[in-house]
Amino acid sequence: MVNIQQIKQRFGIIGNSEALNRAIDVAVQVAPTDLSVLITGESGTGKEAFPQIIHQHSIRKHGTYVAVNCGAIPEGTIDSELFGHEKGAFTGAYSDRKGYFEEANDGTIFLDEIGELPLATQVRLLRVLETGEFMRVGSSRIIKTNVRVVAATNVHLEKAIDEGHFREDLFYRLNSVPIKIPPLRDRVEDIYLLFRKFASDFADRYRMPAVKLDESAREMLERYRWPGNIRQLKNITEQISIIEKERVLTANELEKYLPYHAGDNLPALIGGNEQSGGADFSTEREILYKVLFDMKRDMNDLKKLVLEIMQHGDDVSMKGENAEIIQNLYQETGEDLHRAAPLMDQGAVVPYNQRQPENHSHDDHHIEDTEEFVEESLSLEEKEVELIKKALEKHAGKRKHADKELGISERTLYRKIKEHNIDG
């Protein structure tokens, strides 16, 4: 019988939610087998504890446990890191070197951020999983390895497969046993437990009384969406422990530390229901993009309507598309839709007593220097391509300077250039 509470204490897992307990139970059940395991969950949910649970409850527990962050290794050296290389295989290879798969023989290797692996490396990994064989970089000698692979990702691999960034056969080979780690917002009963644990730890570290929350602050803490999950909660708890002089916080004081919090959790409202298939605004940048794009759309609709009124005057129809524009604007701003009623009637573009006299000359009504309105594309992909091209042009095609201009790594820039087939 699995004692989940003992496992939590041993591996520092805090919480009593049903989804968390289920994930631990599956990890323990699959541990004695040699099946590959794929752990999925958002960034900051604590995925790194589960490969250790699997390793320590397996027959390989006395073997080597190797954890590899695939996203932190440059694309040009990742094959060498994973599979090793021979002396002289490339510039700087001054001696033979074992890779992680060779070091982890008879043990367990944990491949974190598996979705960041280059396609060429994915082919090598698939061969290891299927045959237990690989070759070092620069060698033709086949090496056997007996290793258990546990992988983790915060990327939707099915979507990556559709976009051609991840091999479908590798996905099914890794996904022999899937373990889903729930996000913190789905573990409401655990949020305050985690806060108390972190507050106690920081109190011991900084030698001060532990910070506490009153009832209103606790309710706010549990309502918040926590896009950064446990990592974000821990960071905020540490900030509060150091900065706040009062040891008991109210909701008003806590609110200063919760980004985009507006009473009843603004990020949750914007993000919407994830199960509905809508966009998942899991980061603050995506939330900002959503707000800006909605504002841009409203401005475009207004420009089109105003231009049509200027060009056609009383002949403008306030039904169909134009009526929908006005209705959407009033609903989104929360104003009374009845105030827009005069605009919804055919021909009633403006109140009669505010119209210009009809005996004005034709020239008075003529609008000069009007421009045809062309709606700007709001595609993130097109904007991304445009920015990359501008950065490359600015730095004469030098990627090392362009990546700094864009705020991304050179590896990511190289991948984006290949993905969008950008010349430069």
C-alpha positions in Angstrom: 0.0 0.0 0.0 1.4 3.4 -1.1 1.8 5.8 1.8 1.4 9.1 -0.1 2.0 11.3 3.0 5.4 9.7 3.6 6.3 10.3 0.0 5.3 14.0 0.3 7.4 14.4 3.4 10.4 12.7 1.8 10.3 14.8 -1.5 9.1 18.1 0.0 5.7 18.0 -1.7 3.0 20.1 0.0 -0.7 19.7 -0.7 -3.7 17.5 -0.4 -5.6 18.0 -3.6 -7.0 15.0 -5.3 -5.2 15.7 -8.6 -1.9 15.9 -6.9 -2.4 12.7 -4.9 -3.4 10.9 -8.1 -0.2 12.1 -9.9 1.9 10.8 -7.0 0.1 7.5 -6.9 0.6 7.0 -10.7 4.4 7.8 -10.3 4.8 5.2 -7.6 2.8 2.5 -9.5 4.9 3.0 -12.7 8.2 3.2 -10.9 9.0 -0.6 -10.7 8.5 -1.0 -14.5 10.9 0.2 -17.3 8.2 2.2 -19.1 9.0 5.7 -20.4 7.1 8.4 -18.5 6.0 11.8 -19.8 5.3 14.4 -17.2 3.2 17.4 -18.3 2.3 20.6 -16.5 2.7 24.3 -16.6 6.0 26.0 -15.6 6.5 26.2 -11.8 4.2 23.4 -10.9 6.9 21.2 -9.4 7.4 18.6 -12.1 11.0 18.0 -11.1 10.1 16.1 -8.0 8.2 13.3 -9.8 11.2 11.8 -11.8 13.0 11.5 -8.4 9.9 9.7 -6.9 10.0 7.3 -9.9 13.7 6.7 -9.6 13.8 6.1 -5.9 10.9 3.6 -6.0 12.4 1.6 -8.9 14.9 -1.2 -9.0 17.3 1.4 -10.4 17.4 3.4 -7.2 21.1 2.5 -6.6 22.0 3.5 -10.1 22.8 7.0 -11.4 20.1 9.6 -11.6 20.9 12.3 -14.2 18.7 15.4 -14.7 19.1 17.3 -18.0 17.5 20.6 -18.9 17.2 20.3 -22.7 16.3 23.9 -23.2 19.5 25.2 -21.5 21.9 23.4 -23.9 22.8 25.1 -27.2 21.6 23.3 -30.3 25.1 22.8 -31.6 26.4 20.9 -28.6 23.3 19.0 -27.3 24.1 15.8 -29.2 27.6 15.8 -27.6 26.1 16.4 -24.2 23.6 13.6 -24.4 25.5 11.0 -26.4 29.2 12.0 -25.9 31.9 12.6 -28.6 35.1 11.2 -29.8 38.4 13.1 -29.7 38.7 15.4 -32.8 35.0 15.1 -33.6 34.8 18.9 -33.7 36.8 22.0 -32.8 37.5 21.9 -29.1 37.0 18.1 -28.7 40.4 17.4 -27.3 39.5 14.1 -25.7 36.8 11.4 -25.6 33.8 12.3 -23.5 30.9 10.3 -22.2 27.4 11.6 -22.7 24.6 11.7 -20.2 23.1 8.5 -21.6 26.4 6.6 -21.1 26.8 8.1 -17.5 23.2 7.1 -16.6 23.6 3.4 -17.7 21.5 1.2 -15.4 20.0 4.3 -13.9 17.4 7.0 -14.8 17.8 10.0 -17.0 15.3 12.9 -16.6 14.9 15.1 -19.8 13.3 18.3 -18.7 11.9 20.7 -21.4 11.8 17.8 -23.9 9.9 20.0 -26.3 13.0 22.1 -26.9 15.0 19.3 -28.5 16.1 19.9 -32.1 14.5 17.5 -34.6 17.9 15.9 -35.4 18.4 15.1 -31.7 14.9 13.7 -31.5 15.8 11.1 -34.1 18.8 10.0 -32.0 16.7 9.8 -28.9 14.0 7.7 -30.6 16.7 5.2 -31.5 17.9 5.0 -27.9 14.4 4.4 -26.7 13.6 1.7 -29.3 16.9 -0.2 -29.4 19.0 1.0 -26.4 21.8 1.9 -28.8 23.5 5.1 -29.8 26.8 6.4 -31.2 29.0 9.2 -29.9 29.4 12.2 -32.1 32.2 11.6 -34.6 32.2 7.8 -34.0 30.8 4.8 -35.9 30.9 2.5 -32.9 27.6 1.4 -31.4 27.2 1.8 -27.7 24.6 -0.1 -25.6 22.9 1.5 -22.7 20.2 0.3 -20.2 18.6 3.5 -19.1 15.1 4.6 -17.9 13.9 7.8 -19.6 11.5 10.2 -17.8 10.7 13.3 -19.7 8.8 16.5 -18.8 7.4 19.5 -20.7 5.3 22.6 -20.3 4.6 22.7 -24.0 1.6 21.2 -25.7 3.4 18.5 -27.7 0.4 17.7 -29.8 0.4 21.3 -31.1 4.1 21.1 -31.6 3.6 17.9 -33.7 1.0 19.7 -35.9 3.5 22.6 -36.4 6.3 20.2 -37.4 8.5 20.9 -34.3 8.2 17.5 -32.6 8.2 14.0 -34.0 4.9 12.1 -33.5 6.6 8.7 -33.2 8.8 10.1 -30.4 5.8 11.5 -28.6 4.1 8.2 -28.5 7.3 6.4 -27.4 7.8 8.8 -24.5 4.1 9.0 -23.6 3.9 5.3 -22.5 2.6 6.5 -19.1 1.5 10.2 -18.9 1.5 12.0 -15.6 -0.4 15.4 -15.5 0.7 17.8 -12.7 -2.2 20.2 -11.9 -1.6 24.0 -11.9 -1.9 25.8 -8.6 -5.2 27.5 -9.6 -6.7 24.0 -9.6 -5.4 23.2 -6.1 -7.2 26.0 -4.3 -7.1 24.0 -1.0 -3.3 23.8 -1.2 -2.5 27.5 -1.8 -2.7 28.7 1.8 -0.8 25.6 3.0 2.1 26.4 0.6 2.1 30.0 1.7 2.4 29.1 5.4 5.2 26.6 4.6 7.2 29.2 2.6 6.5 31.9 5.2 7.9 29.6 7.9 11.0 28.8 5.8 11.8 32.4 5.1 11.2 33.3 8.8 13.9 30.8 9.8 16.2 31.9 7.0 16.0 35.6 7.8 15.5 35.2 11.5 12.2 37.1 11.8 8.6 36.3 12.7 6.6 34.5 10.1 4.3 36.7 8.0 0.6 35.8 8.3 -2.6 36.8 6.4 -6.0 37.9 7.8 -9.2 36.4 6.4 -9.6 38.9 3.6 -6.0 38.4 2.4 -6.4 34.7 2.5 -9.5 34.8 0.3 -7.6 37.1 -2.2 -4.6 34.7 -2.2 -6.9 31.7 -3.0 -8.8 33.7 -5.7 -5.7 34.7 -7.6 -4.9 32.8 -10.8 -1.2 32.2 -10.1 0.1 32.1 -13.7 3.6 31.3 -12.4 2.2 28.6 -10.1 4.2 27.5 -7.0 7.4 29.3 -8.1 5.4 32.6 -8.3 3.8 32.0 -4.9 7.2 31.3 -3.3 8.7 34.4 -4.7 5.9 36.6 -3.6 6.0 35.1 -0.1 9.7 35.9 0.1 9.1 39.5 -1.0 6.4 40.0 1.6 8.5 38.4 4.3 11.4 40.8 3.6 9.6 44.1 2.7 6.5 44.2 5.0 7.0 45.5 8.5 3.6 44.3 9.7 3.5 40.6 10.3 -0.2 40.3 9.6 -1.3 41.4 6.1 -4.7 42.6 4.9 -6.1 42.2 1.4 -5.1 45.8 0.5 -1.5 45.1 1.4 -1.4 41.8 -0.3 -2.9 43.2 -3.5 0.3 45.2 -4.2 2.2 42.0 -4.7 -0.3 40.3 -7.1 0.2 41.5 -10.7 -3.0 42.5 -12.5 -5.1 41.7 -9.5 -8.4 43.6 -9.6 -10.7 42.5 -6.9 -12.0 39.2 -8.2 -8.9 38.1 -10.1 -8.5 39.9 -13.5 -6.1 37.4 -15.0 -8.6 34.6 -14.5 -11.3 36.6 -16.2 -9.2 37.4 -19.2 -7.8 33.9 -19.5 -11.3 32.5 -19.6 -12.2 28.9 -19.4 -9.3 26.8 -20.6 -11.5 23.8 -21.3 -13.6 25.8 -23.8 -10.8 25.7 -26.3 -10.1 29.5 -26.1 -6.7 31.1 -25.7 -4.8 30.4 -22.6 -3.3 33.7 -21.4 -0.8 32.1 -19.0 1.7 35.0 -19.0 1.4 38.6 -18.3 2.7 39.5 -21.7 -0.1 37.5 -23.4 -2.7 39.3 -21.2 -1.3 42.7 -22.3 -1.4 41.6 -25.9 -5.1 40.6 -25.5 -6.0 44.0 -24.0 -4.1 45.9 -26.7 -5.5 43.9 -29.6 -9.1 44.4 -28.3 -8.5 48.1 -28.1 -6.9 48.1 -31.6 -9.9 46.2 -33.0 -12.4 48.7 -31.5 -10.4 51.6 -32.9 -10.4 50.0 -36.4 -14.1 49.5 -36.2 -14.7 53.1 -35.2 -12.5 54.4 -37.9 -14.4 52.5 -40.6 -17.7 53.7 -39.2 -16.6 57.3 -39.0 -15.1 57.3 -42.5 -18.3 55.8 -43.9 -20.4 58.6 -42.2 -18.1 61.3 -43.5 -18.3 60.0 -47.0 -22.1 59.1 -47.2 -23.7 61.2 -44.5 -27.4 60.3 -44.0 -27.2 57.4 -46.5 -25.2 55.4 -44.0 -27.0 52.3 -42.8 -27.0 51.7 -39.1 -28.1 48.1 -39.4 -26.1 45.0 -40.0 -22.4 45.3 -39.5 -22.5 48.9 -38.3 -25.2 48.2 -35.7 -23.0 45.3 -34.4 -20.0 47.6 -34.1 -22.0 50.0 -31.9 -23.5 47.3 -29.9 -20.2 45.6 -29.1 -18.6 48.9 -28.1 -21.3 49.8 -25.7 -21.3 46.3 -24.2 -17.5 46.2 -23.7 -17.4 49.6 -22.0 -20.3 48.7 -19.7 -22.4 51.7 -20.8 -26.2 51.6 -21.3 -27.0 50.2 -24.7 -30.2 52.3 -24.8 -28.0 55.4 -25.2 -27.0 54.0 -28.6 -30.6 53.6 -29.7 -30.7 56.8 -31.8 -27.8 55.5 -33.8 -29.5 52.2 -34.5 -32.4 53.7 -36.4 -32.0 53.8 -40.2 -30.8 57.3 -41.2 -30.5 58.7 -37.7 -26.7 59.1 -37.8 -26.8 62.3 -35.6 -29.7 64.0 -33.9 -31.7 66.3 -36.2 -31.0 69.5 -34.1 -27.3 68.9 -34.4 -27.2 68.5 -38.2 -25.8 71.2 -40.5 -28.3 73.3 -42.5 -29.1 71.8 -45.9 -28.6 75.0 -47.8 -24.8 74.9 -47.4 -22.9 74.7 -50.6 -21.6 71.4 -51.9 -18.0 72.5 -51.2 -18.9 72.8 -47.5 -19.6 69.1 -47.3 -16.7 68.0 -49.4 -14.0 66.3 -47.3 -10.5 66.6 -48.7 -7.4 64.6 -48.0 -9.3 61.5 -46.9 -7.4 58.3 -47.0 -8.7 54.8 -47.7 -8.7 52.9 -44.5 -6.8 49.6 -44.5 -7.1 47.4 -41.4 -3.7 46.6 -40.0 -2.8 42.9 -39.6 -2.8 41.8 -36.0 -1.2 38.4 -36.6 1.5 37.7 -34.0 3.3 35.5 -36.5 3.5 38.3 -39.1 4.7 40.8 -36.4 7.3 38.3 -35.3 8.6 37.9 -38.9 8.6 41.7 -39.4 10.6 42.3 -36.2 13.1 39.6 -37.1 13.6 41.0 -40.6 14.0 44.6 -39.2 16.6 43.4 -36.6 18.6 41.5 -39.2 18.5 44.5 -41.6 19.6 46.9 -38.8 22.6 44.7 -38.0 23.5 43.7 -41.6 22.4 40.1 -41.1 24.6 39.5 -38.0 22.5 37.2 -35.8 24.6 37.7 -32.7 23.6 41.4 -32.6 20.1 40.9 -33.9 19.3 38.4 -31.1 20.3 41.0 -28.5 18.1 43.6 -30.2 15.1 41.2 -30.1 15.8 40.0 -26.5 16.1 36.3 -27.5 18.9 33.7 -27.6 20.8 33.2 -30.8 19.5 29.6 -30.9 15.9 30.8 -30.7 16.6 33.3 -33.5 18.1 30.7 -35.7 15.1 28.4 -35.1 12.7 31.3 -35.9 14.6 32.1 -39.1 14.3 28.5 -40.3 10.7 28.2 -39.1 9.5 31.3 -41.1 12.0 30.8 -44.0 13.4 34.3 -43.5 16.2 35.3 -45.9 19.1 36.8 -44.0 
